[in-house]
Amino acid sequence: MKASRENMSESEAARIYTVAQVLAGLRSLVEQRVGRIWIVGELSNVHIARSGHIYFTLKDASGQIRAALFRSAARRLKFDPEDGLEVLVYAEVSIYEARGDLQLIVRELEPRGLGALQLAFEQLRNRLEDEGLFDPKRKRALPERPKHLGVVTSPTGAAIRDVLSVTGRRFPSAAITIGATHVQGDGADREIAAALDRLSAMGEIDVILLVRGGGSLEDLAAFNSEIVARAIVRAAAPVISGVGHEVDVTIADLAADARAATPSAAAELAVPDGTQLVRHLGRDWQRMLRAMASITRGARLQLERESDALRTLAPSARLAAQRARFEVASRALGRAANAHLVQARSRLTGLGGRLDSLSPLSVLGRGYALVRRAADGSIARSADRIASGDRLSIRLARASLEAVVESIESLDDTPDAKKFL
């Protein structure tokens, strides 16, 4: 070696490098000549460090290369990297000088085949299913006649209007508390979980509706969140999920105690039909009348049999006394039967009056009117959505009117019967 050094020229001796210099030069050369490229391969040896960085090996049938996905990029992933998953990587080709290894600095990581959101959905679904969150044995029964509903949704979306319309038509006596929240966008899943917890903390909610309209997988991402699923499971009242359209299935649907295809269907599932209750009451009344008539006939037959026995066996004096007692008992029975009948009729009249007072037509009959905008048929709840010149459709108790707004006069607001959180 010494002899070789002696035989070197001065220019050759000046080109002696350290290992670090060689590696640094190679790194610079690779990064400049190759730059960022797309690479397809299979993940193996995936390791998530405590720092949040993800390290793995990208391989195919012919070779492999180490790769690093740093925390800032890892936070943007919609799925969990796992061994055996085929991925598409956008990365810088570089050299890790501490070991002299060729490596990839990954900037983007996408699954091949399934999209990132769909893969994240499948991974979360499998994990929560294995944990038992979707077990039918865990699901709670819905109340038959809830007095107080909770609705978790956007206060300005179409879903809340659908729920209010259906419950107002089917079971207007039920109170409604709205857990206002965003239903899509960053942080929407945390808002939804917080709204579910707030309604649970009230202690008076009989059933909770979690609803929103349909959308893409990205739009429904908040309902495919683990924190929403766990908030549904720990809710104090049964939860009905009515998210999206009939074809949409979310993690929230799987975790809920009952699932409806749409927000309107969720409302129909939550409350009974008031008209059916009236019919059931009528049938119960008829059964009660038939039972009373049967009891009365039986009592009269019994009295007749006893009267015949008295006439056959007793002396005339005892017969007269028994006849007197019979007449007294007969009158008392008649009075009791009449009193029971009057009481039953009074109760039926009262129940009928209560049902009638809940009827929207009864409200219209007291001088109120239902005003809709002719343009879209929406109910005009305030003057904010009405302008001069708008055409209105006005429903009275026994007639409907068409009108044009000439002027608007603002009055004091009236508190709404339904309260918002």
C-alpha positions in Angstrom: 0.0 0.0 0.0 2.9 2.3 0.8 4.5 1.6 -2.5 1.2 2.3 -4.2 1.0 5.7 -2.5 4.5 6.5 -3.6 3.6 5.7 -7.2 0.5 8.0 -7.2 0.6 11.4 -8.9 -0.3 14.5 -6.9 -3.7 14.7 -8.7 -4.5 11.1 -7.9 -3.5 11.6 -4.2 -5.8 14.6 -3.9 -8.8 12.4 -4.8 -8.6 10.1 -1.7 -12.0 10.3 0.0 -13.4 9.3 3.4 -16.3 6.9 3.6 -18.6 9.7 4.7 -17.5 11.8 1.7 -18.2 8.9 -0.6 -21.7 8.3 0.8 -22.5 12.0 0.8 -21.5 12.3 -2.8 -23.5 9.2 -3.8 -26.5 10.5 -1.9 -26.3 13.8 -3.7 -25.8 12.1 -7.0 -28.8 9.7 -6.5 -31.1 12.5 -5.3 -30.2 14.8 -8.2 -30.3 12.2 -11.0 -33.3 10.1 -9.8 -35.3 12.6 -7.7 -38.9 11.6 -6.8 -40.5 8.7 -8.5 -43.6 6.4 -8.3 -42.8 2.8 -7.2 -45.1 -0.1 -6.8 -44.4 -3.0 -4.4 -45.5 -5.0 -1.4 -45.1 -3.8 2.2 -43.2 -6.0 4.7 -41.6 -5.5 8.1 -43.9 -2.5 8.8 -42.9 -0.8 12.0 -44.6 2.2 13.6 -42.1 4.0 15.9 -43.1 5.9 19.0 -42.2 9.1 17.3 -44.9 8.5 14.7 -42.5 7.7 11.8 -43.3 4.5 9.9 -40.5 2.3 8.6 -41.0 -0.6 6.2 -39.5 -2.6 3.4 -40.9 -2.3 -0.2 -40.3 -5.4 -2.1 -41.3 -7.5 -5.2 -40.2 -10.8 -6.5 -36.8 -9.6 -7.5 -35.6 -7.3 -4.8 -36.3 -5.0 -1.9 -35.5 -1.6 -0.6 -35.9 0.1 2.8 -38.3 3.0 3.1 -39.3 5.6 5.7 -42.6 7.6 6.0 -42.1 10.4 8.4 -44.7 11.5 10.9 -45.9 14.6 9.0 -46.8 12.4 6.0 -48.0 9.5 8.1 -50.7 11.7 9.7 -52.4 12.1 6.4 -52.9 8.4 5.8 -56.5 7.2 5.6 -55.6 3.6 6.3 -53.2 1.5 8.4 -50.1 0.2 6.6 -49.8 -3.6 7.1 -47.5 -6.4 5.9 -48.6 -7.9 2.6 -50.4 -4.9 1.3 -49.6 -3.9 -2.3 -49.1 -0.1 -2.5 -48.1 2.7 -4.8 -45.3 4.9 -3.3 -44.2 8.4 -4.3 -40.8 8.8 -2.8 -37.3 10.3 -3.1 -34.5 7.8 -3.7 -31.7 8.5 -1.3 -28.9 6.9 0.7 -28.9 6.5 4.5 -25.3 7.5 5.2 -25.2 5.9 8.7 -25.5 2.4 7.2 -24.7 3.1 3.6 -28.1 1.7 2.6 -30.2 2.8 -0.3 -33.6 4.0 0.9 -36.8 5.7 0.0 -38.1 8.8 1.7 -41.8 8.3 1.1 -44.0 11.4 0.5 -47.3 9.6 -0.5 -48.6 6.1 0.1 -51.6 4.7 -1.6 -53.1 1.2 -1.6 -53.4 -0.7 -4.9 -56.9 -1.8 -5.8 -59.2 -0.5 -2.9 -59.1 3.2 -2.3 -57.6 4.5 0.9 -60.9 5.4 2.5 -62.5 2.0 1.5 -59.5 0.2 2.9 -59.6 2.2 6.1 -63.4 1.3 6.4 -62.7 -2.4 5.9 -59.8 -2.4 8.4 -61.9 -0.5 11.1 -64.9 -2.7 10.4 -62.9 -5.9 10.9 -61.3 -4.6 14.1 -64.5 -3.4 15.8 -66.4 -6.5 14.7 -63.7 -8.7 16.3 -64.1 -6.6 19.5 -67.8 -7.3 19.6 -69.1 -3.7 19.0 -71.4 -5.0 16.2 -72.8 -8.0 18.1 -76.6 -8.2 17.7 -76.8 -9.4 21.4 -75.5 -6.0 22.4 -78.2 -4.0 20.6 -81.0 -2.5 22.7 -84.7 -2.5 21.9 -86.4 0.7 20.8 -89.2 2.2 23.1 -92.7 1.8 21.7 -93.9 5.4 22.6 -90.9 7.7 23.2 -91.7 10.9 25.0 -88.4 12.7 24.1 -86.2 12.2 21.0 -82.6 13.3 20.6 -81.4 14.1 17.0 -77.7 14.4 16.2 -77.3 16.2 12.8 -76.6 19.5 11.2 -79.3 22.0 12.2 -79.4 23.5 8.7 -79.4 20.3 6.6 -82.3 18.5 4.9 -82.1 15.6 7.3 -83.5 17.6 10.3 -86.3 18.9 8.2 -87.2 15.3 7.2 -87.2 14.1 10.8 -89.3 17.0 12.0 -91.8 16.5 9.2 -92.2 12.8 9.8 -92.4 13.1 13.7 -94.9 16.0 13.4 -97.1 13.9 11.2 -96.9 10.6 13.0 -96.4 11.5 16.7 -96.5 15.3 17.4 -96.6 14.9 21.2 -93.0 13.8 21.3 -90.4 16.4 22.4 -87.3 16.8 20.3 -83.8 18.0 21.3 -81.3 18.6 18.6 -77.6 17.9 19.1 -76.2 20.4 16.6 -73.0 19.3 14.9 -71.2 19.4 11.6 -71.6 16.2 9.7 -68.6 16.3 7.4 -65.2 17.9 7.3 -62.2 17.9 9.6 -63.2 17.3 13.2 -66.8 16.4 12.4 -66.4 12.9 13.9 -65.3 14.5 17.3 -68.3 16.9 17.2 -70.7 14.0 16.5 -69.3 12.0 19.4 -69.6 15.0 21.7 -73.2 15.6 20.7 -74.1 12.0 21.4 -72.4 12.3 24.9 -74.3 15.6 25.6 -77.7 14.0 24.8 -76.8 11.0 26.9 -75.9 13.2 29.9 -79.4 14.8 29.8 -80.9 11.6 31.2 -84.3 12.2 29.7 -83.8 11.1 26.1 -85.7 7.9 25.2 -84.1 7.3 21.8 -81.4 9.1 19.7 -81.5 9.6 15.9 -78.1 10.0 14.2 -78.9 11.3 10.7 -77.6 13.0 7.6 -78.2 12.9 3.9 -76.3 10.8 1.4 -72.9 11.5 -0.1 -69.6 10.1 -1.3 -67.3 8.0 0.9 -65.4 11.2 1.6 -68.6 13.0 2.7 -69.5 10.2 5.0 -66.0 9.8 6.5 -67.1 11.2 9.9 -69.6 8.3 10.3 -66.8 5.8 9.5 -64.9 6.9 12.6 -63.9 4.8 15.6 -64.7 7.5 18.1 -68.3 7.9 16.7 -68.8 4.1 16.9 -67.7 4.0 20.5 -69.9 7.1 21.4 -72.9 5.2 19.9 -72.2 2.1 22.0 -71.8 4.0 25.2 -74.9 6.2 24.6 -77.5 6.1 27.5 -80.4 5.6 25.1 -80.8 3.4 22.0 -79.4 4.9 18.8 -81.0 4.8 15.4 -78.6 5.5 12.5 -80.1 7.0 9.4 -77.1 8.0 7.4 -77.0 8.6 3.6 -79.2 6.7 1.2 -80.3 3.0 1.2 -77.1 1.8 -0.5 -74.8 3.6 2.0 -73.4 1.5 4.9 -71.2 3.2 7.5 -69.5 2.1 10.7 -72.2 4.1 12.5 -74.9 2.0 10.9 -73.2 -1.2 12.1 -72.7 0.1 15.7 -76.2 1.6 16.1 -79.0 -0.3 17.9 -81.1 0.0 14.8 -80.4 1.1 11.2 -82.7 3.0 8.8 -82.0 3.6 5.1 -82.7 7.4 5.3 -83.3 10.1 7.9 -87.1 9.9 7.2 -87.1 6.1 7.7 -85.2 6.6 11.0 -87.9 9.0 12.2 -90.6 6.5 11.2 -88.8 3.8 13.1 -88.4 6.0 16.2 -92.1 7.0 16.7 -95.4 5.2 16.3 -98.2 6.2 14.0 -100.8 8.3 15.9 -103.7 7.2 13.6 -102.9 3.5 14.4 -103.0 4.4 18.1 -106.5 5.8 17.7 -107.6 2.7 15.9 -106.2 0.5 18.7 -108.0 2.6 21.3 -111.3 2.1 19.4 -110.8 -1.7 19.3 -110.0 -1.7 23.0 -113.2 0.3 23.7 -115.3 -2.2 21.8 -113.7 -5.1 23.6 -114.4 -3.4 26.9 -118.1 -2.9 26.0 -118.4 -6.6 24.9 -116.9 -7.7 28.2 -119.2 -5.5 30.2 -122.3 -6.9 28.3 -121.1 -10.4 28.9 -120.7 -9.8 32.6 -124.1 -8.2 32.8 -125.8 -11.1 31.0 -124.1 -13.6 33.3 -125.2 -11.7 36.4 -128.8 -11.6 35.2 -128.8 -15.3 34.4 -127.4 -16.1 37.9 -130.1 -13.9 39.5 -132.8 -15.6 37.5 -131.6 -19.0 38.6 -131.5 -17.9 42.3 -135.0 -16.4 41.9 -136.3 -19.7 40.6 -134.7 -21.6 43.5 -136.3 -19.3 46.0 -139.7 -19.7 44.6 -139.4 -23.5 44.7 -137.9 -23.9 48.2 -138.8 -21.0 50.4 -142.1 -20.2 52.2 -144.0 -17.2 50.9 -142.6 -14.9 53.6 -139.0 -15.8 52.9 -139.8 -15.6 49.2 -141.1 -12.1 49.6 -138.0 -11.1 51.5 -135.7 -12.7 49.0 -137.6 -11.0 46.2 -137.1 -7.6 47.8 -133.4 -8.3 48.2 -133.2 -9.4 44.6 -134.8 -6.1 43.4 -132.4 -4.1 45.5 -129.4 -6.1 44.2 -130.7 -5.8 40.7 -131.1 -2.0 40.9 -127.6 -1.7 42.5 -126.1 -3.8 39.8 -127.8 -1.7 37.1 -126.5 1.5 38.8 -123.0 0.0 39.1 -123.0 -1.1 35.5 -124.3 2.3 34.3 -121.7 4.1 36.5 -119.0 1.9 35.1 -120.2 2.6 31.5 -120.4 6.3 32.1 -116.9 6.3 33.6 -115.6 4.4 30.6 -117.3 6.7 28.1 -116.0 9.7 29.9 -112.5 8.3 29.8 -112.9 7.5 26.1 -114.2 11.1 25.5 -111.2 12.5 27.3 -108.7 10.4 25.4 -110.4 11.4 22.1 -110.2 15.0 23.1 -106.5 14.7 23.9 -105.9 13.0 20.5 -108.0 15.7 18.8 -106.0 18.5 20.5 -102.8 16.9 19.1 -104.2 16.9 15.6 -102.7 19.5 13.2 -106.2 20.1 11.8 -107.4 21.0 15.3 -104.7 23.6 15.6 -105.8 25.0 12.2 -109.3 25.0 13.5 -108.4 27.4 16.3 -107.4 30.1 13.9 -103.9 29.1 12.9 -102.7 28.6 9.4 -99.9 26.7 7.7 -97.9 28.9 5.3 -95.7 27.4 2.6 -93.6 29.1 -0.1 -95.2 28.4 -3.4 -91.8 28.2 -5.1 -90.5 25.1 -3.3 -93.3 24.1 -0.9 -91.2 24.7 2.2 -92.9 25.7 5.4 -92.4 29.4 6.2 -91.4 29.4 9.8 -90.1 33.0 9.9 -90.1 36.1 7.7 -86.4 35.7 7.0 -87.1 33.4 4.1 -89.9 35.5 2.6 -89.6 38.5 0.4 -92.0 41.0 -1.0 -93.6 39.5 -4.2 -93.2 35.9 -3.1 -96.2 33.7 -3.7 -97.5 31.8 -0.7 -99.9 28.8 -0.2 -101.9 29.2 3.0 -103.7 26.2 4.5 -106.7 26.9 6.8 -108.8 24.4 8.6 -111.3 24.0 5.8 -109.8 25.9 2.9 -106.5 26.8 1.2 -105.5 30.2 -0.2 -103.0 31.5 -2.6 -101.5 34.9 -1.8 -98.7 37.3 -2.8 -96.6 39.1 -0.2 -97.0 42.9 -0.5 -95.1 43.9 2.6 -93.4 42.3 5.6 -93.7 43.5 9.2 -91.3 42.1 11.8 -92.8 41.1 15.1 -91.3 39.8 18.4 -90.0 36.2 18.1 -92.0 33.5 19.7 -90.0 30.8 21.6 -89.8 27.5 19.7 -91.4 24.5 21.3 -88.4 22.5 20.3 -85.1 23.4 22.0 -81.5 23.2 20.6 -78.4 22.2 22.6 
